[in-house]
Each structure stands twice: as C-alpha cells, then as structure tokens.
Amino acid sequence: MSAQATPVAVTGAGVVMATPATLRGWSLFSTPGDTVTLYDSPNGATGTVLATVVIPAAGAVTFALPDGLRAAKGIYLQCSGALAGSVWIG
C-alpha cells in the first residue's frame, strides 16, 4: 500500500521540497497557460527532469503517481508565470 501524499502549495517557480522526497502527483491551474517542469533538485532548474506538464490556458492539470517517483535531492518547480495548486509529495 502506498503512503499518503502531502500537498505543498505552489504559486510559481521555486523549491517544492529541499530534501529527498517522493513525487506523488500534482493539481495545477494557470490562467494564461504554462509549461511546468519538475526537477530532482533542491535549489534550481537543474538536475534530472522528473516531469513536464503542459497546462492549457484557463486550464488545470491533475495527475497522481500512486507508487510515486523518487527525487533523490529534492523537488524544484520551474514555470514562466503564476500558478495555483499543489504538488503532492510523500
């Protein structure tokens, strides 16, 4: 059985988790639309790409990874604008 996820609120680019974590999913909204990239990195848009998410204009994207995806260093979210929602970690 998978561990429960904890939502981490996001509003734009920045550190989601500065320590190792398991990416369990996300629920993200963007009024103008955006491309979001999640990296295995505690401090910037470098390292291994964990996921790339395209959010349509005035749209939302929700996705769950029941078994999770391990980020050995941390999780950093890169985007070009404002977001609403959360990234789920375990």
FIBA-121297 format. One line per field, with one value per residue: z, x, y of N, C-alpha, C in turn; residue in three letters; residue number from 0. Coordinates in Angstrom, 3 decimals, always signed. Layout:
REM residues N
nz	[Z|...]
nx	[X|...]
ny	[Y|...]
caz	[Z|...]
cax	[X|...]
cay	[Y|...]
cz	[Z|...]
cx	[X|...]
cy	[Y|...]
type	[Ala|...]
seq	[NUM|...]
This chain:
REM residues 90
nz	[+0.000|-0.830|+0.586|+2.072|+0.427|+0.803|+0.318|-1.169|-1.335|-4.260|-6.059|-8.124|-9.754|-7.902|-4.896|-4.061|-2.344|-0.277|+0.429|+0.013|-1.498|-2.315|-5.277|-5.693|-7.221|-8.735|-8.757|-10.678|-11.732|-14.235|-15.413|-17.857|-19.078|-19.175|-19.137|-17.048|-15.339|-13.397|-11.350|-10.160|-7.834|-5.251|-5.398|-7.823|-11.426|-12.464|-12.917|-12.940|-14.946|-13.641|-14.401|-17.001|-17.481|-19.345|-19.175|-20.259|-21.474|-19.097|-17.752|-15.967|-14.579|-13.299|-11.790|-10.669|-9.105|-8.022|-6.931|-6.731|-7.507|-7.008|-5.787|-5.435|-4.510|-3.982|-4.785|-7.370|-8.863|-12.028|-13.918|-16.095|-15.260|-13.017|-10.825|-9.472|-6.954|-6.039|-5.353|-4.854|-2.339|-0.823]
nx	[+0.840|+0.573|+2.077|+0.366|-0.112|+1.248|+0.088|+1.816|+1.630|+1.820|+2.755|+4.166|+7.399|+9.876|+11.291|+9.939|+10.405|+13.161|+14.689|+15.351|+12.572|+9.386|+7.725|+4.336|+2.285|+0.221|-1.770|-2.583|-3.199|-3.503|-4.084|-3.185|-2.099|+0.651|+3.923|+5.130|+7.935|+9.255|+11.985|+14.614|+16.005|+17.217|+17.381|+17.104|+16.534|+17.850|+19.466|+17.974|+15.106|+11.975|+9.305|+7.319|+4.812|+2.116|-0.002|-3.085|-4.430|-6.369|-6.778|-6.563|-4.485|-4.448|-2.789|-1.957|+0.538|+0.520|+2.413|+4.535|+7.426|+10.735|+12.647|+15.837|+17.330|+15.685|+12.850|+12.199|+10.274|+9.765|+8.497|+6.891|+5.126|+2.455|+0.970|-1.608|-2.363|-1.138|+1.704|+2.104|+3.632|+5.414]
ny	[-1.177|+2.207|+5.154|+7.940|+11.088|+14.389|+17.617|+20.329|+23.667|+25.695|+28.630|+29.562|+29.506|+27.719|+26.204|+23.135|+21.012|+20.779|+18.652|+15.081|+13.395|+11.874|+12.175|+12.411|+13.377|+16.002|+18.992|+21.512|+24.887|+27.387|+30.594|+31.990|+29.793|+27.472|+25.939|+23.549|+22.383|+19.836|+19.262|+17.071|+18.431|+20.530|+23.282|+24.746|+25.059|+22.653|+19.473|+16.172|+15.823|+15.351|+15.474|+16.956|+19.266|+20.365|+23.021|+24.028|+27.195|+28.919|+26.570|+23.408|+20.866|+17.693|+15.049|+11.831|+9.869|+6.923|+5.035|+6.690|+8.770|+8.831|+11.501|+12.128|+14.277|+16.481|+18.622|+20.820|+23.349|+24.669|+27.331|+29.751|+31.671|+32.715|+30.333|+28.242|+25.924|+22.646|+20.545|+17.149|+15.332|+12.577]
caz	[+0.000|-0.932|+1.642|+1.702|-0.068|+1.476|-0.674|-0.935|-2.156|-5.161|-6.721|-9.208|-9.702|-6.608|-4.241|-3.506|-1.220|-0.307|+0.838|-0.763|-1.341|-3.357|-6.008|-5.775|-8.193|-8.706|-9.237|-11.012|-12.552|-14.765|-16.255|-19.228|-19.562|-18.850|-19.114|-15.743|-15.284|-12.046|-11.373|-8.979|-7.426|-4.110|-5.442|-9.113|-12.608|-12.927|-12.482|-13.708|-15.097|-13.129|-15.198|-17.673|-17.514|-20.138|-18.681|-21.264|-20.995|-18.217|-17.522|-14.830|-14.816|-12.079|-12.122|-9.492|-9.260|-6.810|-6.340|-6.558|-8.260|-6.016|-6.067|-4.508|-3.995|-3.639|-5.933|-7.768|-9.904|-12.935|-14.799|-16.512|-14.707|-11.755|-10.758|-8.253|-6.771|-5.161|-5.751|-3.782|-2.009|+0.187]
cax	[+0.000|+1.346|+1.911|-0.451|+0.607|+1.077|+0.120|+2.655|+1.072|+2.738|+2.200|+5.074|+8.673|+10.531|+11.546|+8.791|+10.975|+14.610|+15.313|+14.806|+11.129|+8.730|+6.707|+3.134|+1.357|+0.040|-3.001|-2.085|-4.060|-2.860|-4.995|-2.707|-1.482|+2.071|+4.605|+5.755|+8.910|+9.671|+13.351|+15.211|+16.963|+16.719|+17.634|+17.070|+16.107|+18.956|+19.298|+17.110|+13.705|+11.042|+8.078|+6.971|+3.350|+1.598|-1.304|-3.719|-4.957|-7.544|-6.959|-5.957|-3.995|-4.302|-2.207|-1.489|+1.517|+0.234|+3.624|+5.478|+8.668|+11.701|+13.559|+16.938|+17.918|+14.646|+11.978|+12.133|+9.278|+10.082|+7.416|+7.129|+4.141|+1.813|+0.201|-2.352|-2.483|-0.187|+2.457|+1.894|+4.843|+5.258]
cay	[+0.000|+3.440|+6.143|+9.082|+12.256|+15.678|+18.686|+21.506|+24.746|+26.385|+29.810|+29.896|+28.795|+27.681|+24.922|+22.421|+20.286|+20.966|+17.398|+13.968|+13.203|+11.093|+12.912|+11.575|+13.933|+17.450|+19.615|+22.851|+25.740|+28.589|+31.366|+32.149|+28.563|+27.445|+24.657|+23.364|+21.306|+19.468|+18.747|+16.468|+19.455|+21.288|+24.721|+25.424|+24.321|+21.821|+18.091|+15.287|+16.219|+14.356|+15.550|+18.204|+19.338|+21.476|+23.462|+24.881|+28.478|+28.800|+25.145|+22.735|+19.517|+16.902|+13.758|+11.102|+8.798|+6.155|+4.468|+7.783|+8.883|+9.295|+12.617|+11.866|+15.517|+17.448|+18.905|+22.227|+23.600|+25.772|+27.764|+31.129|+32.596|+32.388|+29.102|+27.950|+24.489|+21.997|+19.370|+16.172|+14.587|+11.541]
cz	[+0.000|+0.240|+1.151|+1.286|+0.791|+0.411|-0.233|-1.885|-3.008|-5.822|-7.910|-9.049|-8.297|-6.081|-3.699|-2.257|-1.331|+0.110|-0.004|-0.456|-2.461|-3.970|-6.197|-6.756|-8.070|-9.137|-9.430|-11.940|-12.993|-15.679|-17.674|-19.865|-19.288|-19.076|-17.821|-15.841|-13.833|-12.138|-10.073|-8.569|-6.242|-4.295|-6.815|-10.247|-13.230|-12.462|-13.389|-13.765|-14.615|-13.974|-15.859|-17.889|-18.334|-19.638|-19.733|-20.650|-20.239|-17.887|-16.289|-15.251|-13.458|-12.482|-10.859|-9.899|-8.018|-6.141|-6.150|-7.457|-7.319|-6.558|-5.020|-3.853|-3.458|-4.871|-6.152|-8.920|-10.710|-13.811|-15.157|-15.908|-13.373|-11.886|-9.504|-8.159|-5.845|-5.871|-4.566|-3.575|-0.929|+0.825]
cx	[+0.885|+1.064|+1.033|+0.431|+0.298|+1.115|+1.034|+2.153|+2.160|+2.010|+3.055|+6.347|+9.250|+10.694|+10.238|+9.246|+12.497|+15.380|+14.734|+13.330|+10.616|+7.622|+5.513|+2.098|+1.250|-1.365|-2.661|-3.057|-3.271|-3.829|-4.453|-2.210|+0.010|+2.605|+5.383|+6.723|+9.300|+11.021|+13.704|+16.360|+16.384|+16.782|+17.632|+16.708|+17.289|+18.681|+18.353|+15.683|+12.834|+9.774|+7.977|+5.463|+2.950|+0.187|-1.922|-4.217|-6.256|-7.841|-6.251|-5.510|-3.819|-3.823|-1.682|-0.510|+1.394|+1.469|+4.712|+6.701|+9.679|+12.560|+14.667|+17.495|+16.897|+13.801|+11.911|+11.141|+9.694|+8.874|+7.669|+6.170|+3.583|+0.982|-0.663|-2.417|-1.429|+0.514|+2.365|+3.169|+4.543|+6.583]
cy	[+1.241|+4.366|+7.285|+10.248|+13.471|+16.763|+19.829|+22.589|+25.395|+27.558|+30.251|+29.093|+28.829|+26.272|+24.359|+21.677|+20.343|+19.715|+16.262|+13.731|+12.307|+11.949|+11.992|+12.128|+15.435|+17.804|+21.083|+23.576|+26.960|+29.313|+31.533|+30.857|+28.617|+26.043|+24.585|+22.194|+21.092|+18.774|+18.041|+17.391|+20.216|+22.805|+25.372|+24.491|+23.591|+20.395|+17.334|+15.825|+15.068|+14.309|+16.914|+18.179|+20.555|+21.788|+24.370|+26.186|+28.260|+27.347|+24.642|+21.352|+18.847|+15.523|+13.107|+10.008|+7.910|+5.553|+5.511|+7.678|+9.522|+10.426|+12.533|+13.122|+16.513|+17.689|+20.409|+22.352|+24.824|+26.064|+29.217|+32.132|+32.145|+31.112|+29.121|+26.439|+23.939|+20.847|+18.424|+15.364|+13.567|+11.233]
type	[Met|Ser|Ala|Gln|Ala|Thr|Pro|Val|Ala|Val|Thr|Gly|Ala|Gly|Val|Val|Met|Ala|Thr|Pro|Ala|Thr|Leu|Arg|Gly|Trp|Ser|Leu|Phe|Ser|Thr|Pro|Gly|Asp|Thr|Val|Thr|Leu|Tyr|Asp|Ser|Pro|Asn|Gly|Ala|Thr|Gly|Thr|Val|Leu|Ala|Thr|Val|Val|Ile|Pro|Ala|Ala|Gly|Ala|Val|Thr|Phe|Ala|Leu|Pro|Asp|Gly|Leu|Arg|Ala|Ala|Lys|Gly|Ile|Tyr|Leu|Gln|Cys|Ser|Gly|Ala|Leu|Ala|Gly|Ser|Val|Trp|Ile|Gly]
seq	[0|1|2|3|4|5|6|7|8|9|10|11|12|13|14|15|16|17|18|19|20|21|22|23|24|25|26|27|28|29|30|31|32|33|34|35|36|37|38|39|40|41|42|43|44|45|46|47|48|49|50|51|52|53|54|55|56|57|58|59|60|61|62|63|64|65|66|67|68|69|70|71|72|73|74|75|76|77|78|79|80|81|82|83|84|85|86|87|88|89]
